[in-house]
Amino acid sequence: MPSITHRSIVSSSGYTGPAKSKAAHHGVELLRLREWVRGERVYSFLNPDFEAIVEINLFGWARRPKVIPITDIEQDIPMPESTLVIEHDGGFTTTLGQLADVAAEKQLSLITQRGMFDDLPHSARRRIQQQPRFEQPWKASLASESVRIIGFDIEGDVITKRTRETPVMKLLVHEATGQPHAACLVGIMPTKDLCGAVFTSKDPNPHMVRIPVSDRNLKVLNRIKLPRYRSFSY
C-alpha cells in the first residue's frame, strides 16, 4: 500500500527482542499502552495533580412502561405476553413479552439520543407515548386466527439521574524512548460506546472521542477493567 507513509504497532504487553529488531529494519514505530499513574508528569501543559471527573446523565423507565401491540386488525384480541410465541419472517421466534421489553428499551435509547430529555433536572420524570413500527411484521398464531404485529404503542414515565464517574487514565508511549505519544481518559457508556478525551503533544486541548463497541470487543474491554457508566432502573 504505497499511500501509507508511516507505520506503527500498538501493544499493551511490550515487545520481544526479535520483534523490535524486525520493526527497526522495516521502519515501523513501536508504541506501548500502559497505565497513566496519577501525579505523573506527562505534558508540560497538564498539571500532574489533576483528576478527571465525568458527569453523566442517565435515563431509564421509572417503572415498566405500558406496551400494547399494534396489529393489522381492528378489534382487540387478548395476547398473553409470557406465553404467546411470535415469529419473524426470517424464522426467528420469541415471546411477545420479550419483544415488548426490547422495543421499549430501544425506543428509550432512540429518543434519548435525540435529546428529548436533556432539559430534565436530576430525579425529574417525563411522560412519553411512542408508536414505533417494525420494518417487517411479526406473526402471532392465536386460537381463531393469525395476527400480524406491526408495532407497539409504548407509554410510560422516563426519569433522569445524574452521576459522577472517574475514568481510567491510559498512556501511549514510544517503546524505544518511553516518551508520551498520547494520553487518554476513557470509559464505557451505557450505550456500549467507548467514550474518552485524548491529549497529544501537538494539541493541549482534549480531543473528545465516542466509538461504538461490538459485543465481542466489549468483553475484551471488560477484561482490562474499563469503568462502565451503567444505566439504571427502579
C-alpha positions in Angstrom: 0.0 0.0 0.0 2.2 2.8 -1.2 -0.1 5.5 0.1 0.9 4.6 3.7 3.8 6.7 4.7 4.0 5.9 8.4 3.6 2.6 10.1 3.1 1.9 13.8 2.1 -1.0 16.1 0.5 -0.7 19.5 0.9 -3.3 22.2 -0.2 -3.4 25.9 2.3 -6.1 26.8 5.6 -4.9 25.3 7.7 -6.5 22.5 10.3 -9.3 22.2 13.8 -8.6 21.1 13.3 -10.1 17.6 10.1 -8.0 17.2 12.0 -4.8 18.0 14.8 -5.7 15.5 12.3 -6.5 12.7 10.3 -3.3 13.4 13.5 -1.3 13.2 14.5 -3.0 9.9 11.2 -2.1 8.3 10.9 1.4 9.8 7.9 0.5 12.0 7.3 2.6 15.1 6.5 0.6 18.2 4.1 2.1 20.8 3.1 0.6 24.2 -0.1 1.2 26.1 0.3 1.5 29.9 -1.4 2.9 32.9 -1.2 6.7 33.4 -0.2 7.0 37.0 -1.8 9.8 38.9 0.7 12.6 39.7 2.9 11.6 36.7 4.1 14.5 34.6 3.1 13.7 31.0 3.0 17.1 29.2 4.0 20.5 30.4 0.5 21.9 29.8 -1.1 19.2 32.1 -1.0 19.6 35.9 0.3 16.3 37.2 -2.1 16.5 40.2 -5.2 17.0 38.1 -8.1 14.5 38.4 -10.8 14.0 35.8 -14.4 13.5 36.8 -17.1 12.7 34.2 -20.7 13.8 34.9 -23.2 11.7 33.1 -27.0 11.9 32.7 -28.6 8.5 32.8 -32.2 7.9 31.7 -34.4 5.0 32.5 -38.1 3.9 32.8 -39.4 4.9 36.2 -41.3 1.6 36.1 -42.0 -0.9 33.3 -43.9 1.0 30.6 -47.2 0.0 29.2 -46.5 -1.7 25.9 -49.5 -2.6 23.7 -49.1 -4.5 20.3 -50.4 -2.7 17.2 -51.8 -5.3 14.8 -53.2 -5.4 11.3 -56.7 -6.0 12.5 -59.1 -3.5 14.2 -60.5 -5.5 17.1 -58.7 -6.1 20.3 -57.6 -9.7 20.9 -56.2 -11.0 24.2 -52.4 -11.6 23.7 -50.6 -13.1 26.7 -47.1 -11.7 26.9 -45.4 -14.6 28.7 -46.8 -17.5 26.7 -47.6 -16.2 23.2 -44.8 -17.2 20.8 -44.4 -14.9 17.8 -42.4 -15.5 14.6 -40.5 -13.1 12.4 -40.5 -13.6 8.6 -36.9 -14.8 8.8 -37.9 -17.7 11.1 -36.7 -16.2 14.4 -39.1 -16.7 17.3 -39.6 -15.1 20.7 -42.3 -14.3 23.2 -44.5 -11.2 23.0 -43.2 -10.1 26.4 -39.6 -10.3 25.4 -40.2 -8.4 22.2 -42.1 -5.7 24.1 -39.2 -5.3 26.6 -36.6 -5.0 23.7 -38.8 -2.5 21.9 -39.3 -0.3 25.0 -35.5 -0.2 25.7 -34.7 0.5 22.0 -37.3 3.3 21.8 -35.9 4.9 25.0 -32.4 4.8 23.6 -33.5 6.4 20.3 -35.4 9.3 21.9 -32.6 9.8 24.4 -30.2 10.3 21.5 -32.5 12.9 20.0 -32.1 15.0 23.2 -35.7 14.8 24.3 -34.7 14.6 28.0 -31.6 16.9 28.0 -33.6 19.6 29.8 -34.8 17.3 32.7 -33.2 18.1 36.1 -32.0 15.4 38.4 -34.7 12.9 39.5 -37.3 14.6 37.3 -39.6 12.5 35.1 -41.5 13.0 31.9 -44.5 11.1 30.5 -44.0 9.9 26.9 -46.0 8.0 24.3 -44.4 6.5 21.2 -45.7 4.2 18.5 -42.6 2.6 16.8 -43.3 0.4 13.7 -41.3 -2.7 12.6 -39.7 -2.9 9.2 -41.0 -6.4 8.9 -44.1 -7.6 11.0 -44.2 -10.4 13.5 -46.7 -13.2 13.2 -48.8 -14.5 16.1 -50.9 -17.6 15.8 -54.0 -17.4 18.1 -56.8 -20.0 18.5 -59.1 -18.4 16.0 -56.8 -16.6 13.5 -53.3 -15.4 12.6 -52.3 -11.8 13.6 -49.5 -9.7 12.3 -47.9 -7.4 14.8 -46.7 -4.2 13.0 -45.5 -2.2 16.0 -46.1 -1.2 19.6 -47.9 1.6 21.5 -45.4 2.4 24.3 -46.4 4.7 27.2 -44.5 5.4 30.4 -42.5 7.7 32.6 -38.8 8.4 31.9 -36.7 9.5 34.9 -33.3 11.1 34.8 -30.3 10.6 37.2 -27.0 12.4 37.2 -23.9 10.5 38.3 -20.2 11.3 38.5 -17.6 8.7 37.4 -13.8 8.6 37.4 -12.5 7.4 34.0 -9.5 5.2 33.5 -6.2 7.0 32.6 -4.1 5.4 29.9 -0.8 6.5 28.3 0.6 5.6 24.9 4.4 5.8 24.9 7.2 5.2 22.4 8.7 1.8 23.2 12.3 2.9 22.4 12.3 6.2 24.4 9.4 5.9 26.8 8.3 9.4 25.7 4.5 10.0 25.6 2.7 9.8 22.2 -0.8 10.4 23.5 -2.7 10.3 26.9 -6.3 9.5 27.3 -9.2 9.2 29.8 -11.6 6.5 28.8 -14.8 4.6 30.0 -17.7 2.7 28.6 -21.1 4.5 28.3 -24.5 2.8 29.0 -25.0 2.7 25.2 -21.9 0.5 24.9 -19.9 3.3 23.3 -16.3 3.9 24.2 -16.0 7.5 25.4 -12.9 9.4 26.2 -10.7 12.5 26.0 -7.3 12.3 24.2 -4.3 14.6 24.8 -1.3 14.8 22.4 2.0 16.7 22.4 0.7 18.7 19.4 -2.6 19.9 20.9 -3.1 20.9 24.5 -6.9 20.8 24.1 -8.5 17.4 24.7 -10.0 15.7 21.7 -13.3 14.0 22.6 -14.0 10.6 21.1 -17.0 8.4 21.1 -16.7 5.0 19.4 -19.4 2.3 19.1 -18.2 -1.1 20.5 -19.3 -4.5 19.4 -20.3 -7.1 22.0 -17.1 -9.1 21.2 -14.8 -6.2 21.8 -16.9 -5.2 24.9 -15.7 -8.4 26.5 -12.1 -7.5 25.9 -12.6 -4.0 27.3 -14.2 -5.5 30.4 -11.1 -7.7 30.9 -8.9 -4.7 31.1 -11.3 -3.3 33.7 -12.5 -0.1 32.0 -15.2 1.6 34.1 -18.8 1.0 32.8 -21.1 4.0 33.2 -24.2 1.9 33.8 -27.8 2.7 33.1 -30.3 2.2 35.9 -33.8 1.0 36.7 -36.2 1.4 39.7 
